[in-house]
Amino acid sequence: MSEFDKELDTSGLNCPLPIIKAKKEINTMESGQVLHIISTDPGAVKDFESFANQTGNELLKSEEKDSKFYFLMKKT
């Protein structure tokens, strides 16, 4: 079993597009589901922290690996 329900790859997109796309995707999901987001925008780290605080969705994981940023966001 994977640790997420949907995956969204926003590689190559810069702020605010990763957040806009993630918001759209989360809106189609059910409460408790987890979205895995991949980004190449260094600003996405702070953006997704703010996004979680503003929307009440839970940022489960935020990590950087090989110049990419990976986030797990749980819809509340």
Secondary structure, 3 states (H helix, E strand, C coil): CCCCCEEEECCCCCCCHHHHHHHHHHHCCCCCCEEEEEECCCCHHHHHHHHHHHHCCEEEEEEEECCEEEEEEECC
